[in-house]
Amino acid sequence: MLILAGLLAGLGLLFIGLKLMSVHLQQAMGRRVRTMLKAATRSSFSGFFCGAFAGAAAQSSNAVTLIAGNLVRGGVFTTRDAIPVVAGANVGTSALVFIASIDMRLAVLLLIALVGMTYQLRLDRRPNWRDWMGVTLGLALLFLGLDFIKSAPKGIDITQAADALSSGMTPLIGLAIGFIAAVITQSASTATILAVAATKARLLGLEDAFYLILGANFGSGIATLVSAGGLAGIGKQLCFVHILVKGVGCVIVFALWQGAKLAGWDSAAILSDLGGGEPTLSISLLFLALQLSGGLVITGLRGLTEKISVALSPASVEDQVSRPRFIHDAALGDPSTALDLASRETDRLVSLLPDLLPDLDQSSTGAAKQRTVLWHGSSTIVTATSQFVVRVIERRVGREDLDLALHLQEQLDLVKFLQDTLHDFSQVVEEFKDLPPLAFNLSEALRTIVLSLVDARSGTNEDFDILIALTSDRSDLLDRIRRALAGSALGSGEEARKLLLATSMFERAVWLVRRLAVALRPDANDDKPAVARNKVNLEEAHAD
């Protein structure tokens, strides 16, 4: 029982350490990792190398695959460009298996001492220091967990356990155990580390460990689909690339293993010789060979790999609507051009706003689902455009460009708030079985107002002025509507509650349309644009 407890404690410490490292590394250098991955796509070699670095840092090829998948989905780069990154990430995770074959007890003691001293000196008050202290603590717990795992089998009767395993362990069972362990732990490294511990304790031979690691390697590829969760379309293509990397590696190494046997050689003996007679090093080399063989082949055949992944997960409708049309990283070198592109992207987002509301005169089957897809896609574009503007600002632009960038950020924030409000309003309207006249009128009125905003964008200042006047404070009218609802026969019903909610959302949406119209309106007084905006905001504050 104590042996099992030690093994489970080691696994627990290993998982906690990996989690701490992953979380704090993302906070400490998450943006730099993303920037590195973007730069990595310039060539297959740089992509493979940067993917290996990211995999070694995160100790999770699944995490790197999902990050790259989201970048592909956001249009940062294509699936073809990201294939070497995913292939390299698998090679990077081999570092953990090599660490498991080394005695790290001294490193654990020193790392814990280092973290303890930094906490005592209160260096954790600095955000950057706090993140790196979390990474160091996670690394210490990871090493400690590995030591627990390697030490746990020492109390077992080696002769009896080895006999039991050798009699019950067949290649098929070994493959199944490795596969299940990798799917559960979401990692081939963990299952391989367990094989390292069992081999070091002489509970497993290299032959049995080979099949266990083979199953774990392929199982970790399948586990990516579990980690992907709600990803679909383009975002899921790299998950299939990850599976192909694992599958091809398994096929190549298995073919070499069986080929050596057919040639009359002892495959296990060859592997042992490669590791210098040290079983743990032999297993580490086997794991590295699985990642390298699959990664290099898939990188070399990335054109074919892309076709397979696209066939398995074709682009969805949401993928098509969530890709920015104008902004591009290549424009960042010229801030003025970049901001012009961001402005055009904002105009496009404004033009999509009416489609977030139901057209009650022409309702059709599946329209609600299409609006939800459009809402998700538009929200993604708003986020990408906002990040693009922030990156322009970080390039130390001139004052005029800075003013424009800040103004664009204000517009994008209002667009995002309005998108969410229109989406929520649409959902409330769609919940009615029999649409009340008031809900119909509110929906059609709001749709007309939003369409007027789109038309004003391509019109003159007078169009904006009319819209601003049209959307001025209507709180008295809406209060009368609420009181009428409260005093009606529906006052205690679910329908009245929905009508009150729709009225509140209508009021919020109209207010946001007015704010956005003010932000989008070309200032009549070009000498004092900020003064003009501040005057309008001051009037709104008094009205509120």
N, C-alpha and C positions, 0 to 999 in steps of 0.2 A: 504493500500500500504506500509506503514511504517512497518507493522508487517511482510509482505512478504519480504521486504528488509532486515529486521533484521534476519529472518530465513535464507535467502540466504547468507547473510554476515557470519553468524555462520557456515554454511556449507563450505563456501569458506575458512574461517580461519581454520576449522577442516582439510580440505584437504591439505592446505598449511603446517599446523603443522605436519601432518602425513608424507608429502613428505620430509620436512626438517629433521625430525627425521630419516626417512628411509635412506636418502642419507648420512647424516653425521654419522649415526651409522655404515653403511657399510664401510665408510672410516675409522672410528675410530677403529672398531673391526670386520670388515668383515672377515678378515683372521682367527681371533680367533673364530668367529661363525662357519666358515667352519670346523676348527679343532675340535671344540666342537661337531659338528654334526657327524664328522667322528668317534670320540671317543664314541659317544652316541650309536652306533649300537652294542655295546658289549652285551647288554641285552635289553629286551623290556622295563623294568622299566627305565633304564637310558635314553633310546631313547625317551620315553614318557615325562620324566622330562625335558630333554634338549630341546625337541621340544616345551614344554610349555614355557620355559624361552625365547627361540628364538621368539615365537609368541608374548609374552608379550613385548619384546624389540622392535620388528619390528612393532607390532600392525597390522600385516597382515599375516594371515595364507596362503594366496595366494602366498606371497613373499617367505615364508619358503618352501612351496611346490615346487615352481619353482627352488629355490636354490638346494633343495634336489634332484629334478629331473635332474638337470645338473650334480650333483655329481654322480648320478646313471648312467647317460649316459656316464660319463667319466670313469666309472669302479671303482670309489672309494669305493662304496658299492652297494649291490643289492637292488632291489625293496622291497624284504621281510624285509631287515634290516631297510629300511627307513620308513616303514609303521608306527611304533610307533612315529617317529619324526613328521610326518604329523598329526597324531591323537592328539598328545600333543600340537602342534601349535594352533589348534583350541581352546583348553582350555585356552591357554595363552592370546588369544585375548579377553577373557571375562573381563580382567582387565579394558579395556577402558569403558565397559558398567557399571562396578561398580563405576569407577571414575565419570561417568556422573550422578550418583545418589547422589553425594556429592557436597557440596558448595565449589568450588575451587577458589573463587574470591581473597581471600587473597594469595593463592599460586601463582596466575597469577601475582599479583602486585610484590611479592617478586622475582619471577623468572625473570620478565622483568627488575627489578632493578638490579639484579645480572648480567644479560647479559650486560646491559648498562654500569655498572661500569667496567666490564672486558674489554669492548671495549674502554672505556675512558682511562684505564690503559695500553692500547695497548698490551694486552695479546694475542690478536688474531694473532700476528706475529708468534707465535709458532704453527706449524701445528696441534699437538695433542690438544692444548687448543682450536684452532679454530674449530675443529670438535665437541668437546664437548660443546662449546658455541653454535654451530648450533643446536645440540641436545636439549639443554636447551631452546633456543629460539623457536624451533619447539614445545616443550612441553608446553611452555607458550601460544603460539598461539592456540594450540589444546585445552587447558583449556578455553581460552577466547572464542573460537568458541563454545564450549559446553555451556558456560554461555549464549551466544547470543541465541543459539537454545532453551535453557530452558526458557529464558526470553521472547522470541518472542510471545508465545501464551497468555501472560498476558493481552494484550490489546483487546483480542477477547471477545465478549459477550458469556460467557460460556454456558448459558442456551440455546440460539438459536443454537450455534455451536454443542453442545452435542446432541440436538434433531435432527439436520440435519444429523449428523454422525450416530446416532443410527438407524435412519430410512433408511439410504442408505447403511450402512455397513453390509454386510452379510459375513459369513465365507469364501465363495468363493472369494468375492471382496477383503477381507482382505489378503487372500493368494496371490492373483494376485498383489496387491499393494506392498506387501513386496517383492515378487519375482522380480518384475520389478525394484524396488528401489535398491535391492542388485546387480542385474546384471549391472545397470547403474553406481553405485558408486563402484562396485567391492568389496563390503564389507557388511557383515551382521551387523556389529557393528553400522554402520552409520544409517541404517534403524531402528535398535533397539533403538538407542539414540533418534531418532525422536519419536518413540513410547513412550519412557520414558518422553520426554517433553510433549507430548500430554496427557499422563496419569496423569502427575503431575498437568497439567492445568485442569484436569477433563474433557477433550474433548473426551477421550477414556476410556472405561471400561477395566478391565483385560481380559474379554472374547474376545473383539475385538482385543486388543493388542496381545493376544495369537496367533490368526491366522495370524496377520500381521508379527509377529516375526517368526512363523513357515515357512511362505513363504519366508521371507528374508534369513533364515538359509539355505534352500535348494537352493535358487537363488544364494547365494555366492559360492556354490559348482559348479554350472554351469558356473559362471563367471570365474572360474579358466581356463576353456577351452578357453575362450576369451583371457585371459592373456597369455596363453601358446603360442599363435601366431603360429610360424613355428615349434614348437616342434612336434616330431612324434616318433613313436616306443617306445623304452624304456623310453625316456625322458617324454613321455606323460602318462605313466602308473600311476604315482603318482597323476596326475590330476584326474584320475578316482577313485583312493583311497580317495582323498579329497571329491569327490562327494558321495562316499559310506559312509564316516564318517558323512557327513551332512544328507544324506538320512536315514541312520539307526537311527540317533539321533531323526530326525523328527518322524519316525515311532514309536519308543519307547515312546516318550513323548506324542504323539497324542493318542497312545493306552492307556496310563495311564489316560490321560485327559478324554477320552470317557468311560473308564472302571469305573472311579469314578462316572460319570454321570449315567451309567447303574446301579450302586450299590445304587443309590438314594442320592448321595452326591453332593454338589455344588463345582465343580472343581475350579471355580474362588475364592470362599470363602476359600478353602484350600490353594490356592496359596497366597491369601492375608494374611492368618494367618502365613504362613511360612515367609513372609516378615514383620511380626510384624505390620500389618496394614499400612505399608508404600508402596504405589504402585510401586515407583521407585525401591525399594529393591526387591520387588516381581518379577519384570521384569528381574532384574539382575540375580536373582536365576534361573529363567526360562531359560535365555540364557545360563547360566553355565550348567544347567541340559542337555540341548540339546547337548552341546559340550562334556560333560563328558560321557553321555550314548553312543553316537556314537563312541567316541574315544576309550573307554575301550572295547567295543564289538569288534570293528575292530582290535584292538591290540591283543585281545585274539584269534581272528580267522584270524590271518594274513596269515596263509597258504592258506586258502580259498580265502581271499582277494587278495592275489598275483595271484592266478589262474584266478580270474575274471578279474583283471586289465591286465594280460598278454593276455587273450582272447580278450579283448576290444582293446588293442593296442599292437599287437605283434611286436617283434624286427624287425627293418627295415634293409636294406642292409647297410645303413650308420652307424647304431649302431654297426654292426659287424666289419666294417673296422675302426671305430674310437676308438676301445678299445685297449689300450696298451697290448702287449703280454708278456713282460718281467718284467717291473718295478712294484714294489708292496711296500706298506708302511711297511710291515713286515721286509723288507730288510734294512730299514733306521738305524737300530741298528748297522749294520756292514757297515761302509762307503765304504770299498773296494769292498765288494760284491754288494752294491747298485750301485756304479759307473760302475762295470762290467756289471750289468743288463742294465744300461742306455746306455752303449756302444753297447750292443747287440740290444737294441731298435733302436739306431741310424743306425746301419747296416741294420736293417729291413726297415727303412724309405728310406734309399738309394736304396735298392733293389726294392722299389715300384716306384721310379722316372720314369723309362721308360714307365710305364703304364699310366702316365699323358699325354703322347704324342700319337697322332693318328698313327696307323699302316696303312698307305695309301695303302699298297699292299693287306691288308685283312680287308677292312672296313666292318662294320656290323651295322644293325639297332640297335639303342639304345646305341651304343658305347660312344657317346658324353655324354649322361646322366650318364653312368657308370663312366666315367672319372671325371665328376663333383662330384659325390658321393665320389669317391676315394680321390679327392683333399680335400674335406671338412673333411673326416675322417682322412687323413694323417696330415692335419693342426692341428686337435684336439690332435693327438698323440704327435706332436712336442711340442705343448703348455704344455701338461701334463708332458712330459719328461723334458722339461726345468724347470718347477716348481719342479719336483722331484730332479733335480740336485741342485737347489737353496736350497732346504730343507736339502740336504746332506751337503752343504757348511755351513749352519747355525749351524751344529753340531760341529763346531770347529775341523775340520779334520786336519790331519798332512799336512806338506808342499807338500809331493809327491802326496797325494790324492787331495789336493787343486789345484795343477797344472793340474792334470788330469781332475778335474771337470771344471776348466776354459776352458780347451781345448775342452771338450765336449760341453760346451755352445757355443763356437765359431763354432763348427761343426753344431750344431742344428740351429743356426742363419742362416748359409749358406744354410742348407737344406730347411729351411722355405722360404728364398728368392728365391731359385731355384724352389721350388714347385710352388710358385705364378707366376714366370716368365714362366715356362713351361705351366701352365694352361692358362695364357693370350695368349701365342703363339698359343696354340691349338685352342683357340676361334677365333683368327684372321684367321687361316688356314681354319677353318670350315665355315667361313662366305663367302668364295668364292663359287659361283655357279659352275663355271668351273675352276678347279684348274690350275693356270698357272704353267709351267715347273719350274720356279724359286722357287715358293712356295713349290712345291713337293720336289725339291732338298734340300731346306733348312730344311724341316721337316724331311726327311729321314737322312740327315747328322747329324742333332741334335739328332735324336733318336739313331743313331750309336754311337755318342760320349757319350751319357748318358749310353748306354749299356756297353761301354768300361769302364766307371767309375765303374759300378757294378761288372764287371769281374775283374777289378784291385783290388777291395776290398778283393777278395779271392786269389789274386796272390802275386807277389813279388814286391820289390821296383822298379825293371826295368819296370814293367807294368805301375806303376804310372809315372815313368820318361817319358815313351813314350807318355802317355796321356797328361802330362804337356807340352811336346814339341808340341804335336798335337794341343793343344788349346792355344798355344802362340799367341801373338798379330797378328790379321788379319785385322787391321783397314784399311790398304791400299787397300786390296782386296775388303772389304765391301764398302769403299768409291767409288771405281770404279763402283761397282754394283749400288750404289745410283745415281751416275752421269749418268750412262747408262739409268736408269729408268727415271731420270729427262729429258733427252734429247729424249726419245722415244715418240711414238705417244700416249702413255698412260699417258703422263706427267700431263695432267689436269684431268684425270679420277679418279673415286673412286677406281678402281682396283690398280692403281699405288700407291695411298695413303696407301692401305692395304699392298702392297708389301714392301713399305718403312718401314711401322710399323713392319712387320714381320722380315725384315732385322735387324732393331734395336733390336728387342727382341731376335733374334738369336745371335747377338753379345753379348748382356747382358748375355744370358744363357751360352754361351761358356766361357765367363769370369768367371761366377760363378762356372761352372764345374771345371775350372782350380784352382780357390781358394779352392774349396772343395777337389780336388785331393791333393793339397798341405797340407791341414789340415788333411786329412785321411792317408797320406803316412807315414809309420813307418820311423822315422828318422834314416838315415844311421849313423850319429854321435850321439850315445846315450849319450855321455858325455855333449853335448851342443845342446840339441834339440831346445831350444829357439833361439839360435844363428842361426841355420839352417833355422828356420821359418822366423826370422827377415830378413835374407839375401834374401830369396825369395820375401818377401813383399817389401823390398827396391828396388829390381829389377823391381817389378810391378809398384812401384811408379814412377821410372824413365821412364818406358815404357809409362805410362799414360801421 
